């Protein structure tokens, strides 16, 4: 099943980024979104810690429009 394989890949990638923290339900919610929208791109917004670090990148990544995708 493609969606399950993708979810496993995302989880494996996230575990390699030891300085990243994700919200507890993130993978579950993205997995459910994939089940209902199998041809869509599923992502999330980011928050920086400390606040304000890489401000331009954070603003850009959180404001990408559908057309830009």
TIRO-2110 file (N, C-alpha, C; in Angstrom, 1 decimal):
// TIRO-2110
0.9, -1.2, 0.0, N, 1, A
0.0, 0.0, 0.0, CA, 1, A
0.9, 1.2, 0.0, C, 1, A
0.8, 2.1, -1.0, N, 2, A
1.6, 3.2, -1.2, CA, 2, A
1.6, 4.2, 0.0, C, 2, A
0.4, 4.5, 0.5, N, 3, A
0.3, 5.5, 1.6, CA, 3, A
1.0, 5.0, 2.8, C, 3, A
0.9, 3.8, 3.1, N, 4, A
1.5, 3.2, 4.3, CA, 4, A
3.1, 3.3, 4.2, C, 4, A
3.5, 3.0, 3.0, N, 5, A
5.0, 3.0, 2.7, CA, 5, A
5.5, 4.5, 2.8, C, 5, A
4.7, 5.4, 2.3, N, 6, A
5.1, 6.8, 2.4, CA, 6, A
5.1, 7.3, 3.9, C, 6, A
4.1, 6.9, 4.6, N, 7, A
4.1, 7.2, 6.1, CA, 7, A
5.3, 6.7, 6.8, C, 7, A
5.7, 5.4, 6.4, N, 8, A
6.9, 4.8, 7.0, CA, 8, A
8.1, 5.6, 6.7, C, 8, A
8.2, 6.1, 5.4, N, 9, A
9.4, 6.8, 4.9, CA, 9, A
9.4, 8.2, 5.7, C, 9, A
8.3, 8.8, 5.8, N, 10, A
8.3, 10.1, 6.6, CA, 10, A
8.7, 9.9, 8.0, C, 10, A
8.2, 8.9, 8.6, N, 11, A
8.6, 8.6, 10.0, CA, 11, A
10.1, 8.3, 10.2, C, 11, A
10.6, 7.5, 9.2, N, 12, A
12.1, 7.2, 9.3, CA, 12, A
12.9, 8.5, 9.1, C, 12, A
12.5, 9.4, 8.1, N, 13, A
13.2, 10.6, 7.9, CA, 13, A
13.2, 11.5, 9.1, C, 13, A
12.0, 11.6, 9.7, N, 14, A
11.9, 12.5, 10.9, CA, 14, A
12.7, 12.0, 12.0, C, 14, A
12.9, 10.7, 12.2, N, 15, A
13.7, 10.2, 13.3, CA, 15, A
15.2, 10.5, 13.1, C, 15, A
15.6, 10.7, 11.8, N, 16, A
17.0, 11.1, 11.6, CA, 16, A
17.3, 12.5, 11.9, C, 16, A
16.3, 13.4, 11.9, N, 17, A
16.5, 14.8, 12.2, CA, 17, A
16.3, 15.0, 13.7, C, 17, A
17.4, 14.7, 14.5, N, 18, A
17.2, 14.7, 15.9, CA, 18, A
17.0, 16.1, 16.5, C, 18, A
17.3, 17.2, 15.8, N, 19, A
17.0, 18.5, 16.3, CA, 19, A
15.6, 19.0, 16.0, C, 19, A
14.8, 18.2, 15.2, N, 20, A
13.5, 18.6, 14.9, CA, 20, A
12.5, 18.0, 15.9, C, 20, A
11.4, 18.7, 16.1, N, 21, A
10.3, 18.2, 17.0, CA, 21, A
9.1, 18.3, 16.2, C, 21, A
8.2, 17.3, 16.3, N, 22, A
6.9, 17.4, 15.6, CA, 22, A
5.8, 17.2, 16.6, C, 22, A
4.6, 17.8, 16.2, N, 23, A
3.5, 17.7, 17.1, CA, 23, A
3.0, 16.2, 17.1, C, 23, A
2.5, 15.8, 18.3, N, 24, A
2.2, 14.3, 18.5, CA, 24, A
1.3, 13.7, 17.4, C, 24, A
0.3, 14.5, 16.9, N, 25, A
-0.6, 13.9, 15.9, CA, 25, A
-0.3, 14.1, 14.5, C, 25, A
0.9, 14.7, 14.2, N, 26, A
1.2, 15.1, 12.8, CA, 26, A
1.2, 14.0, 11.8, C, 26, A
1.9, 12.9, 12.1, N, 27, A
2.0, 11.8, 11.2, CA, 27, A
0.6, 11.2, 11.0, C, 27, A
-0.1, 11.0, 12.1, N, 28, A
-1.5, 10.4, 12.0, CA, 28, A
-2.4, 11.3, 11.1, C, 28, A
-2.4, 12.6, 11.3, N, 29, A
-3.2, 13.5, 10.5, CA, 29, A
-2.8, 13.5, 9.1, C, 29, A
-1.5, 13.5, 8.8, N, 30, A
-1.1, 13.5, 7.4, CA, 30, A
-1.4, 12.2, 6.7, C, 30, A
-1.3, 11.1, 7.5, N, 31, A
-1.7, 9.8, 6.9, CA, 31, A
-3.2, 9.7, 6.6, C, 31, A
-4.0, 10.2, 7.4, N, 32, A
-5.5, 10.3, 7.2, CA, 32, A
-5.7, 11.2, 6.0, C, 32, A
-5.0, 12.3, 5.9, N, 33, A
-5.2, 13.2, 4.7, CA, 33, A
-4.9, 12.5, 3.4, C, 33, A
-3.8, 11.7, 3.4, N, 34, A
-3.4, 10.9, 2.2, CA, 34, A
-4.5, 9.9, 1.8, C, 34, A
-5.1, 9.3, 2.8, N, 35, A
-6.2, 8.3, 2.5, CA, 35, A
-7.4, 9.0, 1.8, C, 35, A
-7.7, 10.2, 2.2, N, 36, A
-8.8, 10.9, 1.6, CA, 36, A
-8.5, 11.7, 0.4, C, 36, A
-7.2, 12.0, 0.2, N, 37, A
-6.7, 12.8, -1.0, CA, 37, A
-5.5, 12.2, -1.6, C, 37, A
-5.7, 11.1, -2.2, N, 38, A
-4.5, 10.3, -2.6, CA, 38, A
-3.7, 11.0, -3.7, C, 38, A
-4.2, 12.0, -4.4, N, 39, A
-3.4, 12.6, -5.4, CA, 39, A
-2.9, 14.0, -5.0, C, 39, A
-3.0, 14.3, -3.7, N, 40, A
-2.6, 15.6, -3.2, CA, 40, A
-1.3, 15.6, -2.5, C, 40, A
-0.7, 16.7, -2.4, N, 41, A
0.6, 16.9, -1.7, CA, 41, A
0.2, 17.3, -0.2, C, 41, A
0.7, 16.5, 0.7, N, 42, A
0.3, 16.8, 2.1, CA, 42, A
1.6, 17.3, 2.8, C, 42, A
1.4, 18.4, 3.6, N, 43, A
2.6, 19.0, 4.3, CA, 43, A
2.1, 19.5, 5.6, C, 43, A
2.9, 20.4, 6.1, N, 44, A
2.5, 21.1, 7.4, CA, 44, A
3.3, 22.4, 7.5, C, 44, A
2.8, 23.2, 8.4, N, 45, A
3.5, 24.5, 8.6, CA, 45, A
4.6, 24.2, 9.7, C, 45, A
5.6, 25.1, 9.8, N, 46, A
6.7, 25.0, 10.7, CA, 46, A
6.7, 26.1, 11.7, C, 46, A
7.2, 25.8, 12.9, N, 47, A
7.5, 26.9, 13.9, CA, 47, A
9.0, 26.7, 14.2, C, 47, A
9.6, 27.9, 14.4, N, 48, A
11.1, 27.9, 14.6, CA, 48, A
11.3, 28.0, 16.1, C, 48, A
12.3, 27.3, 16.6, N, 49, A
12.8, 27.5, 18.0, CA, 49, A
14.3, 27.6, 18.0, C, 49, A
14.8, 28.7, 18.3, N, 50, A
14.2, 29.9, 19.0, CA, 50, A
13.3, 30.7, 18.0, C, 50, A
12.3, 31.3, 18.5, N, 51, A
11.4, 32.1, 17.7, CA, 51, A
12.2, 33.2, 16.9, C, 51, A
11.9, 33.3, 15.6, N, 52, A
12.6, 34.3, 14.8, CA, 52, A
13.8, 33.7, 14.0, C, 52, A
14.3, 32.5, 14.4, N, 53, A
15.4, 32.0, 13.6, CA, 53, A
15.0, 31.7, 12.2, C, 53, A
15.8, 31.9, 11.3, N, 54, A
15.6, 31.7, 9.8, CA, 54, A
14.2, 32.3, 9.5, C, 54, A
14.0, 33.5, 9.9, N, 55, A
12.7, 34.1, 9.7, CA, 55, A
12.2, 34.2, 8.3, C, 55, A
13.1, 34.5, 7.3, N, 56, A
12.7, 34.6, 5.9, CA, 56, A
12.3, 33.2, 5.4, C, 56, A
13.0, 32.2, 5.7, N, 57, A
12.7, 30.9, 5.2, CA, 57, A
11.3, 30.4, 5.8, C, 57, A
11.1, 30.6, 7.1, N, 58, A
9.9, 30.2, 7.8, CA, 58, A
8.7, 30.9, 7.1, C, 58, A
8.8, 32.2, 6.9, N, 59, A
7.7, 33.0, 6.3, CA, 59, A
7.4, 32.4, 4.9, C, 59, A
8.5, 32.1, 4.1, N, 60, A
8.3, 31.6, 2.7, CA, 60, A
7.7, 30.2, 2.8, C, 60, A
8.2, 29.3, 3.6, N, 61, A
7.7, 27.9, 3.6, CA, 61, A
6.2, 27.9, 4.0, C, 61, A
5.9, 28.7, 5.0, N, 62, A
4.5, 28.7, 5.5, CA, 62, A
3.5, 29.5, 4.6, C, 62, A
3.9, 30.1, 3.6, N, 63, A
3.0, 30.9, 2.7, CA, 63, A
3.1, 30.4, 1.2, C, 63, A
3.5, 29.2, 1.0, N, 64, A
3.5, 28.8, -0.4, CA, 64, A
2.1, 28.5, -0.9, C, 64, A
1.7, 29.1, -2.0, N, 65, A
0.4, 29.0, -2.5, CA, 65, A
0.2, 27.7, -3.3, C, 65, A
-1.1, 27.3, -3.6, N, 66, A
-1.4, 26.2, -4.4, CA, 66, A
-0.7, 26.3, -5.8, C, 66, A
-0.7, 27.4, -6.4, N, 67, A
-0.1, 27.6, -7.7, CA, 67, A
1.4, 27.4, -7.6, C, 67, A
2.0, 27.8, -6.5, N, 68, A
3.5, 27.6, -6.4, CA, 68, A
3.9, 26.1, -6.3, C, 68, A
3.0, 25.4, -5.7, N, 69, A
3.2, 23.9, -5.5, CA, 69, A
3.3, 23.3, -6.9, C, 69, A
END
